[in-house]
Amino acid sequence: MDNTKKTSRKYKSSLQEIKSGVPQGSVLGPILFLLYINDLSINIQGGRTSLFADDTNIEIEDTNAHNLNTKIQEVMQQLSKWFSVNKLVINTEKPTQYLSMPGKTKVS
């Protein structure tokens, strides 16, 4: 039996069983992804978590650099555990940006 599906005039890909995940481009994909990561915020203590589509931001703050570093390490350990429990892998190839603001300025 030929398990090759023609996807265009030039390219063919063989059919394979999907053992986990959602096919890319599916209508349910974004909804299922949000349901899957919905508990991330309640499992991260020490930072404010913001979820939007497939972007996750965690804001951690402290007035002391040593305490801030400790908080960051604790949150990273919590994230690592959450990813492991949920069988996810962090994409270390994706660029990450950090913004540091050294204090608050009063606006009159």
N, C-alpha and C positions, 0 to 999 in steps of 0.2 A: 504494500500500500504506500502510495506516495504521500508523505505528510508535508509537502511543500505548498505554500500558498503564494500566489502571485500578488505582490503588493503594488507594483507599477509595471510599466513596460520593460524596465531595465533591471529591477532588483527582485530577488526572491528571498524569502526567509522561511526556515523550517518551523513548523508548529511545535511548541513545547508546552508541557504541563506547567501551570502556574501553581506553585506550592504555597505562596504567601503574597500579600500585597494586592494592589489594584492596578489593572492595566492603565498605562499612562494615557491621558486624553479622555478617560471615561467620564460620564456625567456624575456618577456617584463618587468619584475619586476625592474631590475636595471635601465633601460632606463626611465621608468615612475617615479621612485624615484628621479633620477637626474632632470628630468623636474619639478617635484613637489617642490624640494628645491632650484631650480636654482635662485630664487629671494632673497634668504637669504642674500647674500653678499651685495646687494644694500639696504637692510633694516637695516643693522648693521653699525652704525656710531661710530667711535672712536676706531676701531680695524681692523686689516687686517684678512680677512676671507679666509681660504683655504678649499676647498671641494675636497675630493677624495673618490670615491665610497660612503660608508655610514659613513665615518669619516669626522668630521668637526672640524677644528682648528681655533681659534681666537686668534691672537697675539695682546696684548695690552701692551704698554710700556710708561714709564715716568721716569724721573730722581728723582721725588719726591714721596715718599711712600704715602702721603696723596692724592695727585693728582691721583696716580695710582689706589688707592682704589676707588676714586670717579668715574674714568673711568670704572673700572670693574663693579661697581654697575649700571652705566648707560647702559653698554652693556648687562648686565644680564636683566635689565628691557626691553630693546629692544628685546632680545631673547624671554623672557616670552610673550611679546605681539605677536611676530611673530608666536610662537608655538600656542598660543591661537587662533589667526585668522585662522591658517591653521589646526586647530583641531588635533594637535599633542600633545603628552605627552612626557616629558623628562624622560628617563630611569634613575632614581636615583640609581638603583642597580648596574649599570655598573661602574666599576672602572674608575676613571679619574686621569690623571697624570698631574702635573704641573712642569714646569722647570723654575727656576729663575736664571738668569745670572746677577750678580751685576755689570755690566759695560762691556765696550768693551776693548779688548786688541789689541794693534797695533802689527802687524806681520811685521818684517823687511825682 
